[in-house]
Amino acid sequence: MEGFTKVRSDEPMSARPLIFPIFGQPGIGKTSLAFTMPKPVLFMDFDRGITRAVQENRPDSYHVSDFGQFYQYIQSPGFEKEVREGGYQTFAVD
């Protein structure tokens, strides 16, 4: 049939990365929660919220002050190389 496919329970399925937003009031622990995601984590900090989070799990991070420069960088081969070489499993934007 068109538009859908039945997948039998014994057929293998490949895993896909999870992409989901976490939102809520300031101070409830969203940033600290991001630190607990599969390691290693690469964290993009737009509002300096990383300083208010639990520091014992703090991952590598970028403090972003110029969105235009940041946007150019994440589209560059340099960023792709950094992610591959760093083995980052999670990319968090705050």
PyMOL Python script that loads the backbone (N, CA, C, O; Angstrom):
from pymol import cmd

cmd.read_pdbstr("""\
ATOM      1  N   MET A   1       0.840  -1.191   0.000  1.00  0.00           N
ATOM      2  CA  MET A   1       0.000   0.000   0.000  1.00  0.00           C
ATOM      3  C   MET A   1       0.878   1.245   0.000  1.00  0.00           C
ATOM      4  O   MET A   1       2.021   1.202   0.454  1.00  0.00           O
ATOM      5  N   GLU A   2       0.363   2.316  -0.491  1.00  0.00           N
ATOM      6  CA  GLU A   2       1.112   3.562  -0.514  1.00  0.00           C
ATOM      7  C   GLU A   2       0.924   4.349   0.772  1.00  0.00           C
ATOM      8  O   GLU A   2      -0.155   4.345   1.365  1.00  0.00           O
ATOM      9  N   GLY A   3       1.991   5.026   1.198  1.00  0.00           N
ATOM     10  CA  GLY A   3       1.895   5.927   2.334  1.00  0.00           C
ATOM     11  C   GLY A   3       2.251   5.330   3.684  1.00  0.00           C
ATOM     12  O   GLY A   3       2.464   6.070   4.645  1.00  0.00           O
ATOM     13  N   PHE A   4       2.322   4.006   3.780  1.00  0.00           N
ATOM     14  CA  PHE A   4       2.718   3.384   5.033  1.00  0.00           C
ATOM     15  C   PHE A   4       3.248   1.981   4.765  1.00  0.00           C
ATOM     16  O   PHE A   4       2.924   1.361   3.752  1.00  0.00           O
ATOM     17  N   THR A   5       4.061   1.497   5.683  1.00  0.00           N
ATOM     18  CA  THR A   5       4.690   0.191   5.546  1.00  0.00           C
ATOM     19  C   THR A   5       4.589  -0.559   6.867  1.00  0.00           C
ATOM     20  O   THR A   5       4.847   0.010   7.927  1.00  0.00           O
ATOM     21  N   LYS A   6       4.223  -1.802   6.810  1.00  0.00           N
ATOM     22  CA  LYS A   6       4.190  -2.635   8.012  1.00  0.00           C
ATOM     23  C   LYS A   6       5.608  -3.135   8.281  1.00  0.00           C
ATOM     24  O   LYS A   6       6.299  -3.587   7.367  1.00  0.00           O
ATOM     25  N   VAL A   7       6.039  -3.051   9.546  1.00  0.00           N
ATOM     26  CA  VAL A   7       7.340  -3.558   9.962  1.00  0.00           C
ATOM     27  C   VAL A   7       7.076  -4.683  10.952  1.00  0.00           C
ATOM     28  O   VAL A   7       6.518  -4.468  12.028  1.00  0.00           O
ATOM     29  N   ARG A   8       7.483  -5.876  10.570  1.00  0.00           N
ATOM     30  CA  ARG A   8       7.276  -7.030  11.448  1.00  0.00           C
ATOM     31  C   ARG A   8       8.148  -6.910  12.690  1.00  0.00           C
ATOM     32  O   ARG A   8       9.199  -6.270  12.659  1.00  0.00           O
ATOM     33  N   SER A   9       7.713  -7.521  13.772  1.00  0.00           N
ATOM     34  CA  SER A   9       8.435  -7.420  15.040  1.00  0.00           C
ATOM     35  C   SER A   9       9.815  -8.057  14.987  1.00  0.00           C
ATOM     36  O   SER A   9      10.670  -7.713  15.803  1.00  0.00           O
ATOM     37  N   ASP A  10      10.066  -8.979  14.052  1.00  0.00           N
ATOM     38  CA  ASP A  10      11.375  -9.609  13.955  1.00  0.00           C
ATOM     39  C   ASP A  10      12.316  -8.911  12.975  1.00  0.00           C
ATOM     40  O   ASP A  10      13.453  -9.347  12.792  1.00  0.00           O
ATOM     41  N   GLU A  11      11.849  -7.829  12.344  1.00  0.00           N
ATOM     42  CA  GLU A  11      12.691  -7.069  11.415  1.00  0.00           C
ATOM     43  C   GLU A  11      13.553  -6.074  12.190  1.00  0.00           C
ATOM     44  O   GLU A  11      13.063  -5.409  13.103  1.00  0.00           O
ATOM     45  N   PRO A  12      14.850  -5.967  11.827  1.00  0.00           N
ATOM     46  CA  PRO A  12      15.702  -4.988  12.516  1.00  0.00           C
ATOM     47  C   PRO A  12      15.298  -3.555  12.173  1.00  0.00           C
ATOM     48  O   PRO A  12      14.827  -3.269  11.073  1.00  0.00           O
ATOM     49  N   MET A  13      15.493  -2.672  13.140  1.00  0.00           N
ATOM     50  CA  MET A  13      15.225  -1.247  12.930  1.00  0.00           C
ATOM     51  C   MET A  13      16.464  -0.481  13.344  1.00  0.00           C
ATOM     52  O   MET A  13      17.090  -0.806  14.353  1.00  0.00           O
ATOM     53  N   SER A  14      16.821   0.524  12.583  1.00  0.00           N
ATOM     54  CA  SER A  14      17.991   1.320  12.940  1.00  0.00           C
ATOM     55  C   SER A  14      17.589   2.458  13.869  1.00  0.00           C
ATOM     56  O   SER A  14      16.508   3.034  13.747  1.00  0.00           O
ATOM     57  N   ALA A  15      18.478   2.763  14.791  1.00  0.00           N
ATOM     58  CA  ALA A  15      18.222   3.845  15.754  1.00  0.00           C
ATOM     59  C   ALA A  15      18.427   5.197  15.080  1.00  0.00           C
ATOM     60  O   ALA A  15      19.280   5.341  14.205  1.00  0.00           O
ATOM     61  N   ARG A  16      17.650   6.169  15.490  1.00  0.00           N
ATOM     62  CA  ARG A  16      17.786   7.546  15.000  1.00  0.00           C
ATOM     63  C   ARG A  16      18.078   8.441  16.190  1.00  0.00           C
ATOM     64  O   ARG A  16      17.634   8.167  17.305  1.00  0.00           O
ATOM     65  N   PRO A  17      18.825   9.510  15.953  1.00  0.00           N
ATOM     66  CA  PRO A  17      19.090  10.423  17.074  1.00  0.00           C
ATOM     67  C   PRO A  17      17.798  11.091  17.556  1.00  0.00           C
ATOM     68  O   PRO A  17      16.889  11.360  16.771  1.00  0.00           O
ATOM     69  N   LEU A  18      17.742  11.347  18.850  1.00  0.00           N
ATOM     70  CA  LEU A  18      16.599  12.048  19.420  1.00  0.00           C
ATOM     71  C   LEU A  18      16.855  13.543  19.369  1.00  0.00           C
ATOM     72  O   LEU A  18      17.946  14.005  19.700  1.00  0.00           O
ATOM     73  N   ILE A  19      15.864  14.284  18.960  1.00  0.00           N
ATOM     74  CA  ILE A  19      15.934  15.744  18.945  1.00  0.00           C
ATOM     75  C   ILE A  19      14.677  16.229  19.649  1.00  0.00           C
ATOM     76  O   ILE A  19      13.559  15.981  19.195  1.00  0.00           O
ATOM     77  N   PHE A  20      14.877  16.931  20.776  1.00  0.00           N
ATOM     78  CA  PHE A  20      13.710  17.407  21.502  1.00  0.00           C
ATOM     79  C   PHE A  20      14.055  18.661  22.287  1.00  0.00           C
ATOM     80  O   PHE A  20      15.186  18.828  22.745  1.00  0.00           O
ATOM     81  N   PRO A  21      13.066  19.547  22.439  1.00  0.00           N
ATOM     82  CA  PRO A  21      13.286  20.755  23.237  1.00  0.00           C
ATOM     83  C   PRO A  21      12.958  20.489  24.706  1.00  0.00           C
ATOM     84  O   PRO A  21      12.110  19.661  25.038  1.00  0.00           O
ATOM     85  N   ILE A  22      13.651  21.209  25.561  1.00  0.00           N
ATOM     86  CA  ILE A  22      13.336  21.219  26.986  1.00  0.00           C
ATOM     87  C   ILE A  22      13.053  22.678  27.312  1.00  0.00           C
ATOM     88  O   ILE A  22      13.913  23.532  27.098  1.00  0.00           O
ATOM     89  N   PHE A  23      11.877  22.976  27.820  1.00  0.00           N
ATOM     90  CA  PHE A  23      11.562  24.367  28.128  1.00  0.00           C
ATOM     91  C   PHE A  23      10.871  24.460  29.473  1.00  0.00           C
ATOM     92  O   PHE A  23      10.267  23.501  29.953  1.00  0.00           O
ATOM     93  N   GLY A  24      10.974  25.626  30.062  1.00  0.00           N
ATOM     94  CA  GLY A  24      10.348  25.849  31.349  1.00  0.00           C
ATOM     95  C   GLY A  24      10.826  27.156  31.954  1.00  0.00           C
ATOM     96  O   GLY A  24      11.586  27.899  31.333  1.00  0.00           O
ATOM     97  N   GLN A  25      10.385  27.425  33.146  1.00  0.00           N
ATOM     98  CA  GLN A  25      10.737  28.650  33.855  1.00  0.00           C
ATOM     99  C   GLN A  25      12.238  28.678  34.175  1.00  0.00           C
ATOM    100  O   GLN A  25      12.859  27.626  34.326  1.00  0.00           O
ATOM    101  N   PRO A  26      12.817  29.874  34.279  1.00  0.00           N
ATOM    102  CA  PRO A  26      14.227  29.990  34.669  1.00  0.00           C
ATOM    103  C   PRO A  26      14.470  29.350  36.037  1.00  0.00           C
ATOM    104  O   PRO A  26      13.663  29.487  36.957  1.00  0.00           O
ATOM    105  N   GLY A  27      15.597  28.653  36.148  1.00  0.00           N
ATOM    106  CA  GLY A  27      16.017  28.120  37.435  1.00  0.00           C
ATOM    107  C   GLY A  27      15.497  26.748  37.795  1.00  0.00           C
ATOM    108  O   GLY A  27      15.755  26.274  38.901  1.00  0.00           O
ATOM    109  N   ILE A  28      14.764  26.082  36.890  1.00  0.00           N
ATOM    110  CA  ILE A  28      14.215  24.771  37.259  1.00  0.00           C
ATOM    111  C   ILE A  28      15.156  23.613  36.930  1.00  0.00           C
ATOM    112  O   ILE A  28      14.860  22.466  37.266  1.00  0.00           O
ATOM    113  N   GLY A  29      16.293  23.900  36.273  1.00  0.00           N
ATOM    114  CA  GLY A  29      17.289  22.857  36.042  1.00  0.00           C
ATOM    115  C   GLY A  29      17.418  22.371  34.610  1.00  0.00           C
ATOM    116  O   GLY A  29      17.948  21.284  34.381  1.00  0.00           O
ATOM    117  N   LYS A  30      16.949  23.144  33.640  1.00  0.00           N
ATOM    118  CA  LYS A  30      17.034  22.721  32.246  1.00  0.00           C
ATOM    119  C   LYS A  30      18.482  22.542  31.798  1.00  0.00           C
ATOM    120  O   LYS A  30      18.812  21.547  31.153  1.00  0.00           O
ATOM    121  N   THR A  31      19.339  23.489  32.132  1.00  0.00           N
ATOM    122  CA  THR A  31      20.746  23.426  31.744  1.00  0.00           C
ATOM    123  C   THR A  31      21.438  22.267  32.448  1.00  0.00           C
ATOM    124  O   THR A  31      22.183  21.517  31.818  1.00  0.00           O
ATOM    125  N   SER A  32      21.202  22.112  33.734  1.00  0.00           N
ATOM    126  CA  SER A  32      21.799  20.994  34.479  1.00  0.00           C
ATOM    127  C   SER A  32      21.339  19.657  33.901  1.00  0.00           C
ATOM    128  O   SER A  32      22.122  18.710  33.841  1.00  0.00           O
ATOM    129  N   LEU A  33      20.088  19.572  33.478  1.00  0.00           N
ATOM    130  CA  LEU A  33      19.582  18.357  32.849  1.00  0.00           C
ATOM    131  C   LEU A  33      20.338  18.074  31.550  1.00  0.00           C
ATOM    132  O   LEU A  33      20.679  16.925  31.268  1.00  0.00           O
ATOM    133  N   ALA A  34      20.597  19.106  30.766  1.00  0.00           N
ATOM    134  CA  ALA A  34      21.340  18.925  29.509  1.00  0.00           C
ATOM    135  C   ALA A  34      22.723  18.334  29.772  1.00  0.00           C
ATOM    136  O   ALA A  34      23.243  17.575  28.954  1.00  0.00           O
ATOM    137  N   PHE A  35      23.313  18.679  30.905  1.00  0.00           N
ATOM    138  CA  PHE A  35      24.641  18.153  31.240  1.00  0.00           C
ATOM    139  C   PHE A  35      24.626  16.639  31.460  1.00  0.00           C
ATOM    140  O   PHE A  35      25.677  16.002  31.389  1.00  0.00           O
ATOM    141  N   THR A  36      23.456  16.052  31.725  1.00  0.00           N
ATOM    142  CA  THR A  36      23.371  14.620  32.013  1.00  0.00           C
ATOM    143  C   THR A  36      23.089  13.785  30.769  1.00  0.00           C
ATOM    144  O   THR A  36      22.978  12.562  30.863  1.00  0.00           O
ATOM    145  N   MET A  37      22.972  14.414  29.620  1.00  0.00           N
ATOM    146  CA  MET A  37      22.691  13.682  28.386  1.00  0.00           C
ATOM    147  C   MET A  37      23.900  12.819  28.012  1.00  0.00           C
ATOM    148  O   MET A  37      24.973  12.974  28.594  1.00  0.00           O
ATOM    149  N   PRO A  38      23.730  11.907  27.038  1.00  0.00           N
ATOM    150  CA  PRO A  38      24.843  11.029  26.661  1.00  0.00           C
ATOM    151  C   PRO A  38      26.126  11.812  26.373  1.00  0.00           C
ATOM    152  O   PRO A  38      26.126  12.794  25.631  1.00  0.00           O
ATOM    153  N   LYS A  39      27.205  11.351  26.977  1.00  0.00           N
ATOM    154  CA  LYS A  39      28.498  12.028  26.905  1.00  0.00           C
ATOM    155  C   LYS A  39      29.276  11.550  25.690  1.00  0.00           C
ATOM    156  O   LYS A  39      29.066  10.431  25.220  1.00  0.00           O
ATOM    157  N   PRO A  40      30.162  12.377  25.180  1.00  0.00           N
ATOM    158  CA  PRO A  40      30.413  13.747  25.581  1.00  0.00           C
ATOM    159  C   PRO A  40      29.366  14.720  25.024  1.00  0.00           C
ATOM    160  O   PRO A  40      28.767  14.486  23.974  1.00  0.00           O
ATOM    161  N   VAL A  41      29.170  15.807  25.756  1.00  0.00           N
ATOM    162  CA  VAL A  41      28.207  16.844  25.408  1.00  0.00           C
ATOM    163  C   VAL A  41      28.968  18.073  24.913  1.00  0.00           C
ATOM    164  O   VAL A  41      29.968  18.468  25.513  1.00  0.00           O
ATOM    165  N   LEU A  42      28.500  18.675  23.827  1.00  0.00           N
ATOM    166  CA  LEU A  42      29.003  19.972  23.376  1.00  0.00           C
ATOM    167  C   LEU A  42      27.874  20.964  23.607  1.00  0.00           C
ATOM    168  O   LEU A  42      26.781  20.803  23.064  1.00  0.00           O
ATOM    169  N   PHE A  43      28.133  21.984  24.407  1.00  0.00           N
ATOM    170  CA  PHE A  43      27.103  22.895  24.903  1.00  0.00           C
ATOM    171  C   PHE A  43      27.306  24.285  24.317  1.00  0.00           C
ATOM    172  O   PHE A  43      28.396  24.849  24.413  1.00  0.00           O
ATOM    173  N   MET A  44      26.265  24.836  23.714  1.00  0.00           N
ATOM    174  CA  MET A  44      26.298  26.197  23.174  1.00  0.00           C
ATOM    175  C   MET A  44      25.504  27.100  24.111  1.00  0.00           C
ATOM    176  O   MET A  44      24.289  26.954  24.243  1.00  0.00           O
ATOM    177  N   ASP A  45      26.194  28.029  24.756  1.00  0.00           N
ATOM    178  CA  ASP A  45      25.595  28.872  25.792  1.00  0.00           C
ATOM    179  C   ASP A  45      25.380  30.287  25.255  1.00  0.00           C
ATOM    180  O   ASP A  45      26.335  31.041  25.067  1.00  0.00           O
ATOM    181  N   PHE A  46      24.121  30.637  25.012  1.00  0.00           N
ATOM    182  CA  PHE A  46      23.792  31.955  24.478  1.00  0.00           C
ATOM    183  C   PHE A  46      23.480  32.972  25.569  1.00  0.00           C
ATOM    184  O   PHE A  46      23.587  34.176  25.338  1.00  0.00           O
ATOM    185  N   ASP A  47      23.096  32.504  26.754  1.00  0.00           N
ATOM    186  CA  ASP A  47      22.653  33.444  27.789  1.00  0.00           C
ATOM    187  C   ASP A  47      23.457  33.352  29.083  1.00  0.00           C
ATOM    188  O   ASP A  47      23.025  33.848  30.124  1.00  0.00           O
ATOM    189  N   ARG A  48      24.611  32.725  29.018  1.00  0.00           N
ATOM    190  CA  ARG A  48      25.490  32.534  30.175  1.00  0.00           C
ATOM    191  C   ARG A  48      24.801  31.760  31.300  1.00  0.00           C
ATOM    192  O   ARG A  48      25.163  31.887  32.469  1.00  0.00           O
ATOM    193  N   GLY A  49      23.806  30.961  30.927  1.00  0.00           N
ATOM    194  CA  GLY A  49      23.111  30.140  31.904  1.00  0.00           C
ATOM    195  C   GLY A  49      23.979  29.036  32.471  1.00  0.00           C
ATOM    196  O   GLY A  49      23.691  28.493  33.538  1.00  0.00           O
ATOM    197  N   ILE A  50      25.032  28.707  31.763  1.00  0.00           N
ATOM    198  CA  ILE A  50      25.918  27.633  32.216  1.00  0.00           C
ATOM    199  C   ILE A  50      26.529  27.946  33.582  1.00  0.00           C
ATOM    200  O   ILE A  50      26.866  27.034  34.337  1.00  0.00           O
ATOM    201  N   THR A  51      26.670  29.219  33.895  1.00  0.00           N
ATOM    202  CA  THR A  51      27.272  29.601  35.181  1.00  0.00           C
ATOM    203  C   THR A  51      26.349  29.318  36.356  1.00  0.00           C
ATOM    204  O   THR A  51      26.806  29.224  37.495  1.00  0.00           O
ATOM    205  N   ARG A  52      25.033  29.179  36.086  1.00  0.00           N
ATOM    206  CA  ARG A  52      24.067  28.923  37.147  1.00  0.00           C
ATOM    207  C   ARG A  52      23.771  27.433  37.318  1.00  0.00           C
ATOM    208  O   ARG A  52      23.050  27.046  38.238  1.00  0.00           O
ATOM    209  N   ALA A  53      24.317  26.607  36.445  1.00  0.00           N
ATOM    210  CA  ALA A  53      24.012  25.176  36.462  1.00  0.00           C
ATOM    211  C   ALA A  53      24.955  24.419  37.394  1.00  0.00           C
ATOM    212  O   ALA A  53      25.969  24.952  37.845  1.00  0.00           O
ATOM    213  N   VAL A  54      24.598  23.172  37.670  1.00  0.00           N
ATOM    214  CA  VAL A  54      25.434  22.294  38.494  1.00  0.00           C
ATOM    215  C   VAL A  54      26.760  22.096  37.764  1.00  0.00           C
ATOM    216  O   VAL A  54      26.784  21.593  36.641  1.00  0.00           O
ATOM    217  N   GLN A  55      27.860  22.489  38.399  1.00  0.00           N
ATOM    218  CA  GLN A  55      29.156  22.504  37.737  1.00  0.00           C
ATOM    219  C   GLN A  55      29.874  21.160  37.702  1.00  0.00           C
ATOM    220  O   GLN A  55      30.790  20.982  36.899  1.00  0.00           O
ATOM    221  N   GLU A  56      29.489  20.221  38.541  1.00  0.00           N
ATOM    222  CA  GLU A  56      30.224  18.958  38.604  1.00  0.00           C
ATOM    223  C   GLU A  56      30.135  18.159  37.307  1.00  0.00           C
ATOM    224  O   GLU A  56      31.004  17.329  37.041  1.00  0.00           O
ATOM    225  N   ASN A  57      29.113  18.389  36.504  1.00  0.00           N
ATOM    226  CA  ASN A  57      28.953  17.677  35.234  1.00  0.00           C
ATOM    227  C   ASN A  57      29.154  18.588  34.026  1.00  0.00           C
ATOM    228  O   ASN A  57      28.787  18.221  32.909  1.00  0.00           O
ATOM    229  N   ARG A  58      29.728  19.763  34.235  1.00  0.00           N
ATOM    230  CA  ARG A  58      29.819  20.753  33.153  1.00  0.00           C
ATOM    231  C   ARG A  58      30.608  20.218  31.967  1.00  0.00           C
ATOM    232  O   ARG A  58      31.740  19.761  32.128  1.00  0.00           O
ATOM    233  N   PRO A  59      30.011  20.272  30.768  1.00  0.00           N
ATOM    234  CA  PRO A  59      30.689  19.775  29.575  1.00  0.00           C
ATOM    235  C   PRO A  59      31.497  20.875  28.875  1.00  0.00           C
ATOM    236  O   PRO A  59      31.520  22.022  29.323  1.00  0.00           O
ATOM    237  N   ASP A  60      32.162  20.506  27.766  1.00  0.00           N
ATOM    238  CA  ASP A  60      32.793  21.499  26.904  1.00  0.00           C
ATOM    239  C   ASP A  60      31.705  22.465  26.449  1.00  0.00           C
ATOM    240  O   ASP A  60      30.574  22.054  26.189  1.00  0.00           O
ATOM    241  N   SER A  61      32.047  23.741  26.354  1.00  0.00           N
ATOM    242  CA  SER A  61      31.011  24.701  25.971  1.00  0.00           C
ATOM    243  C   SER A  61      31.583  25.853  25.168  1.00  0.00           C
ATOM    244  O   SER A  61      32.772  26.165  25.240  1.00  0.00           O
ATOM    245  N   TYR A  62      30.707  26.469  24.409  1.00  0.00           N
ATOM    246  CA  TYR A  62      31.001  27.717  23.714  1.00  0.00           C
ATOM    247  C   TYR A  62      30.120  28.784  24.325  1.00  0.00           C
ATOM    248  O   TYR A  62      28.922  28.567  24.511  1.00  0.00           O
ATOM    249  N   HIS A  63      30.692  29.932  24.640  1.00  0.00           N
ATOM    250  CA  HIS A  63      29.913  31.102  25.048  1.00  0.00           C
ATOM    251  C   HIS A  63      29.680  31.911  23.784  1.00  0.00           C
ATOM    252  O   HIS A  63      30.617  32.497  23.242  1.00  0.00           O
ATOM    253  N   VAL A  64      28.450  31.951  23.312  1.00  0.00           N
ATOM    254  CA  VAL A  64      28.120  32.576  22.038  1.00  0.00           C
ATOM    255  C   VAL A  64      27.623  33.999  22.270  1.00  0.00           C
ATOM    256  O   VAL A  64      26.638  34.215  22.977  1.00  0.00           O
ATOM    257  N   SER A  65      28.308  34.961  21.671  1.00  0.00           N
ATOM    258  CA  SER A  65      27.884  36.358  21.782  1.00  0.00           C
ATOM    259  C   SER A  65      27.502  36.946  20.426  1.00  0.00           C
ATOM    260  O   SER A  65      26.862  37.995  20.371  1.00  0.00           O
ATOM    261  N   ASP A  66      27.883  36.291  19.339  1.00  0.00           N
ATOM    262  CA  ASP A  66      27.574  36.767  17.993  1.00  0.00           C
ATOM    263  C   ASP A  66      26.908  35.631  17.229  1.00  0.00           C
ATOM    264  O   ASP A  66      27.581  34.713  16.761  1.00  0.00           O
ATOM    265  N   PHE A  67      25.584  35.694  17.106  1.00  0.00           N
ATOM    266  CA  PHE A  67      24.862  34.596  16.477  1.00  0.00           C
ATOM    267  C   PHE A  67      25.294  34.403  15.031  1.00  0.00           C
ATOM    268  O   PHE A  67      25.389  33.263  14.575  1.00  0.00           O
ATOM    269  N   GLY A  68      25.555  35.461  14.304  1.00  0.00           N
ATOM    270  CA  GLY A  68      25.973  35.357  12.905  1.00  0.00           C
ATOM    271  C   GLY A  68      27.254  34.564  12.758  1.00  0.00           C
ATOM    272  O   GLY A  68      27.345  33.685  11.900  1.00  0.00           O
ATOM    273  N   GLN A  69      28.241  34.860  13.580  1.00  0.00           N
ATOM    274  CA  GLN A  69      29.504  34.123  13.545  1.00  0.00           C
ATOM    275  C   GLN A  69      29.293  32.660  13.941  1.00  0.00           C
ATOM    276  O   GLN A  69      29.857  31.754  13.329  1.00  0.00           O
ATOM    277  N   PHE A  70      28.480  32.446  14.963  1.00  0.00           N
ATOM    278  CA  PHE A  70      28.163  31.091  15.407  1.00  0.00           C
ATOM    279  C   PHE A  70      27.508  30.299  14.284  1.00  0.00           C
ATOM    280  O   PHE A  70      27.885  29.158  14.015  1.00  0.00           O
ATOM    281  N   TYR A  71      26.534  30.905  13.636  1.00  0.00           N
ATOM    282  CA  TYR A  71      25.803  30.237  12.559  1.00  0.00           C
ATOM    283  C   TYR A  71      26.742  29.861  11.417  1.00  0.00           C
ATOM    284  O   TYR A  71      26.638  28.766  10.864  1.00  0.00           O
ATOM    285  N   GLN A  72      27.640  30.746  11.067  1.00  0.00           N
ATOM    286  CA  GLN A  72      28.624  30.445  10.014  1.00  0.00           C
ATOM    287  C   GLN A  72      29.510  29.281  10.438  1.00  0.00           C
ATOM    288  O   GLN A  72      29.792  28.392   9.635  1.00  0.00           O
ATOM    289  N   TYR A  73      29.950  29.279  11.690  1.00  0.00           N
ATOM    290  CA  TYR A  73      30.847  28.242  12.166  1.00  0.00           C
ATOM    291  C   TYR A  73      30.199  26.866  12.154  1.00  0.00           C
ATOM    292  O   TYR A  73      30.825  25.896  11.728  1.00  0.00           O
ATOM    293  N   ILE A  74      28.949  26.764  12.618  1.00  0.00           N
ATOM    294  CA  ILE A  74      28.327  25.439  12.684  1.00  0.00           C
ATOM    295  C   ILE A  74      28.032  24.871  11.294  1.00  0.00           C
ATOM    296  O   ILE A  74      27.743  23.681  11.163  1.00  0.00           O
ATOM    297  N   GLN A  75      28.103  25.704  10.264  1.00  0.00           N
ATOM    298  CA  GLN A  75      27.927  25.220   8.901  1.00  0.00           C
ATOM    299  C   GLN A  75      29.262  24.907   8.223  1.00  0.00           C
ATOM    300  O   GLN A  75      29.289  24.481   7.068  1.00  0.00           O
ATOM    301  N   SER A  76      30.351  25.115   8.931  1.00  0.00           N
ATOM    302  CA  SER A  76      31.677  24.976   8.330  1.00  0.00           C
ATOM    303  C   SER A  76      32.251  23.571   8.487  1.00  0.00           C
ATOM    304  O   SER A  76      31.843  22.819   9.373  1.00  0.00           O
ATOM    305  N   PRO A  77      33.201  23.225   7.621  1.00  0.00           N
ATOM    306  CA  PRO A  77      33.911  21.949   7.779  1.00  0.00           C
ATOM    307  C   PRO A  77      34.667  21.886   9.109  1.00  0.00           C
ATOM    308  O   PRO A  77      34.858  20.800   9.658  1.00  0.00           O
ATOM    309  N   GLY A  78      35.097  23.034   9.630  1.00  0.00           N
ATOM    310  CA  GLY A  78      35.806  23.055  10.908  1.00  0.00           C
ATOM    311  C   GLY A  78      34.944  22.552  12.050  1.00  0.00           C
ATOM    312  O   GLY A  78      35.426  21.827  12.921  1.00  0.00           O
ATOM    313  N   PHE A  79      33.684  22.928  12.054  1.00  0.00           N
ATOM    314  CA  PHE A  79      32.771  22.460  13.104  1.00  0.00           C
ATOM    315  C   PHE A  79      32.511  20.971  12.955  1.00  0.00           C
ATOM    316  O   PHE A  79      32.521  20.232  13.939  1.00  0.00           O
ATOM    317  N   GLU A  80      32.282  20.535  11.739  1.00  0.00           N
ATOM    318  CA  GLU A  80      32.065  19.104  11.503  1.00  0.00           C
ATOM    319  C   GLU A  80      33.274  18.302  11.978  1.00  0.00           C
ATOM    320  O   GLU A  80      33.121  17.250  12.600  1.00  0.00           O
ATOM    321  N   LYS A  81      34.459  18.794  11.687  1.00  0.00           N
ATOM    322  CA  LYS A  81      35.685  18.112  12.119  1.00  0.00           C
ATOM    323  C   LYS A  81      35.768  18.071  13.646  1.00  0.00           C
ATOM    324  O   LYS A  81      36.116  17.041  14.225  1.00  0.00           O
ATOM    325  N   GLU A  82      35.450  19.189  14.293  1.00  0.00           N
ATOM    326  CA  GLU A  82      35.496  19.248  15.758  1.00  0.00           C
ATOM    327  C   GLU A  82      34.537  18.232  16.381  1.00  0.00           C
ATOM    328  O   GLU A  82      34.894  17.541  17.335  1.00  0.00           O
ATOM    329  N   VAL A  83      33.336  18.145  15.846  1.00  0.00           N
ATOM    330  CA  VAL A  83      32.341  17.213  16.379  1.00  0.00           C
ATOM    331  C   VAL A  83      32.801  15.776  16.186  1.00  0.00           C
ATOM    332  O   VAL A  83      32.689  14.956  17.097  1.00  0.00           O
ATOM    333  N   ARG A  84      33.317  15.469  15.003  1.00  0.00           N
ATOM    334  CA  ARG A  84      33.787  14.099  14.741  1.00  0.00           C
ATOM    335  C   ARG A  84      34.970  13.737  15.642  1.00  0.00           C
ATOM    336  O   ARG A  84      34.990  12.668  16.252  1.00  0.00           O
ATOM    337  N   GLU A  85      35.948  14.631  15.717  1.00  0.00           N
ATOM    338  CA  GLU A  85      37.132  14.346  16.524  1.00  0.00           C
ATOM    339  C   GLU A  85      36.820  14.310  18.018  1.00  0.00           C
ATOM    340  O   GLU A  85      37.429  13.543  18.764  1.00  0.00           O
ATOM    341  N   GLY A  86      35.866  15.144  18.454  1.00  0.00           N
ATOM    342  CA  GLY A  86      35.480  15.164  19.864  1.00  0.00           C
ATOM    343  C   GLY A  86      34.575  14.014  20.249  1.00  0.00           C
ATOM    344  O   GLY A  86      34.385  13.743  21.435  1.00  0.00           O
ATOM    345  N   GLY A  87      34.010  13.328  19.252  1.00  0.00           N
ATOM    346  CA  GLY A  87      33.120  12.207  19.527  1.00  0.00           C
ATOM    347  C   GLY A  87      31.850  12.612  20.245  1.00  0.00           C
ATOM    348  O   GLY A  87      31.252  11.799  20.949  1.00  0.00           O
ATOM    349  N   TYR A  88      31.427  13.862  20.078  1.00  0.00           N
ATOM    350  CA  TYR A  88      30.258  14.364  20.802  1.00  0.00           C
ATOM    351  C   TYR A  88      29.014  13.558  20.469  1.00  0.00           C
ATOM    352  O   TYR A  88      28.708  13.322  19.301  1.00  0.00           O
ATOM    353  N   GLN A  89      28.307  13.140  21.498  1.00  0.00           N
ATOM    354  CA  GLN A  89      27.066  12.395  21.365  1.00  0.00           C
ATOM    355  C   GLN A  89      25.851  13.302  21.520  1.00  0.00           C
ATOM    356  O   GLN A  89      24.764  12.985  21.036  1.00  0.00           O
ATOM    357  N   THR A  90      26.041  14.433  22.198  1.00  0.00           N
ATOM    358  CA  THR A  90      24.944  15.368  22.463  1.00  0.00           C
ATOM    359  C   THR A  90      25.387  16.772  22.120  1.00  0.00           C
ATOM    360  O   THR A  90      26.507  17.176  22.430  1.00  0.00           O
ATOM    361  N   PHE A  91      24.499  17.513  21.479  1.00  0.00           N
ATOM    362  CA  PHE A  91      24.723  18.917  21.138  1.00  0.00           C
ATOM    363  C   PHE A  91      23.590  19.698  21.782  1.00  0.00           C
ATOM    364  O   PHE A  91      22.430  19.533  21.404  1.00  0.00           O
ATOM    365  N   ALA A  92      23.912  20.543  22.747  1.00  0.00           N
ATOM    366  CA  ALA A  92      22.883  21.285  23.478  1.00  0.00           C
ATOM    367  C   ALA A  92      23.020  22.770  23.214  1.00  0.00           C
ATOM    368  O   ALA A  92      24.126  23.312  23.217  1.00  0.00           O
ATOM    369  N   VAL A  93      21.896  23.427  22.987  1.00  0.00           N
ATOM    370  CA  VAL A  93      21.850  24.876  22.745  1.00  0.00           C
ATOM    371  C   VAL A  93      21.007  25.489  23.844  1.00  0.00           C
ATOM    372  O   VAL A  93      19.860  25.091  24.050  1.00  0.00           O
ATOM    373  N   ASP A  94      21.579  26.469  24.559  1.00  0.00           N
ATOM    374  CA  ASP A  94      20.877  27.110  25.675  1.00  0.00           C
ATOM    375  C   ASP A  94      20.912  28.615  25.482  1.00  0.00           C
ATOM    376  O   ASP A  94      20.379  29.355  26.308  1.00  0.00           O
TER     377      ASP A  94
END
""", "prot")
cmd.dss("prot")
cmd.show_as("cartoon", "prot")
cmd.util.cbc("prot")
cmd.orient("prot")
